[in-house]
Amino acid sequence: MDTELPASSFPCSSCHGERGQGQAERGVAPSDLSRDALTRPYTVSAAAGRVRPPYDRALFERAITRGVDSGGTALADAMPRFNLSPADVSDLWAFLDKLKDEAEPGLNEGEVRIGVALPLSGPAWRTGQSMRGVLDALRADLNAAGGIHGRSLVFIPYDEAGGEPVPDEVFAVLGAQRPVPDVPTISDSFVAAPGALGFMLTAGDTEQIAALRAFAVTQFGATSIAELEACNESSTPAEGVTLLRDASCAEAGGTAARLLVPFRVFSQISPEVRKEWPASVSVALPIAVDRISEGAQRGFARVRSRSRVPGMAPIAEANIYSSAVVAIEALMRAGRGVTRKRFTERLESIQGFVGAMTPPLNYSANDHVGSNGAFIVSYDPEAGQLSSAGVWIDPTGEAH
């Protein structure tokens, strides 16, 4: 107790919770810190016979700086003693009066509201309707079973591709192409790195390229790989194994002996252009069907069958369904007192999750990509077909 340590090592929320409600741990029962609770008398423990009078600002300062409660009894040693200025104490005392009123965006006593980025206009609007139908069926099933710790799940669609902003007052976002600043975001893949609050389900370009490199080494014995990126008229790829990183380089890829292509780039190139490619083309896919659990497939099929909109885009439907079930899993784990911080922490704790239409998902504080592996398949440029057979490789080079 005589050792001074940084106050940041002992954040109040660690024991008292994000909303000051107190959360018992290891035999210690931290007090409710709301002003309403602190300023009314109550019996702390009948067994100990301890009764304390209401706190005021001066008694509150004594408690947090000297460890003595409003009745003059020493607080438990687990309660740190903080060196705070009178001004800081006054600010903290005022903050406690508003603490429980500062609700998380998109969260109230009866609902948790989740924004969903869908293509609701343009040529892909029918796909957006199918995705919305799957979410509506999933939401109806969940809410009929009691919701999430007594709260109903509400999806708020918005047209990201059409330029609509993220709706106000949503707790999290699903399906966005880019992580939303300050909002937990879950999507099958992002066009950029996930960041602190972004969670990708499956391998993006970075992970797929890593898998393609490992594939080239193990399958072709490649010691060097040429790269095609940001092409212009003077671009000339080297013969041998070539990685196509940009769709603008598609025509130049025809001079390579072997071509490696991540799926996002592949999907942007027309079959006519692909016909000029070499006979050896390897494409990285983020999902292999045989790595999706049978239970997840059955669950998705049931929800899809109850969708009001006839399914027209099974891959897009599976992706948004998977983002939703991962969000539901994290909300369930976070409990009734969920906050965005706790939600993010529960996402980071997910290991071996097999409820989505993906390979098993594993997250951590340092890795926000649930499945880093890629399914490497061959492509026949003449027939315009991807092979159904392939090899699963994770970014570290493990093949299956």
Secondary structure, 3 states (H helix, E strand, C coil): CCCCCCHHHCCCHHHHCCCCCCCCECCECCCCCCHHHHCCCEEEECCCCEEECCCCHHHHHHHHHHCECCCCCECCCCCCCCCCCHHHHHHHHHHHCCHHHCCCCCECCCEEEEEEECCCCHHHHHHHHHHHHHHHHHHHHHHHCCCECCEEEEEEEECCCCCCCCCCCCCEEECCCCCCCCCCEEECCCCCCCCCCEEEEECCHHHHHHHHHHHHHHHHCCCCCEEECCCCCCCCCCCCEEEECCHHHCCHHHHCCEEEEEHHHHHCCCHHHHCCCCCEEEEEECCCHHHCCHHHHHHHHHHHHCCCCCCCCHHHHHHHHHHHHHHHHHHHHHCCCCCHHHHHHHHHCCCCECCCCCCCECCECCECEEECCEEEEEEECCCCEEEEEEEEECCCCCEC
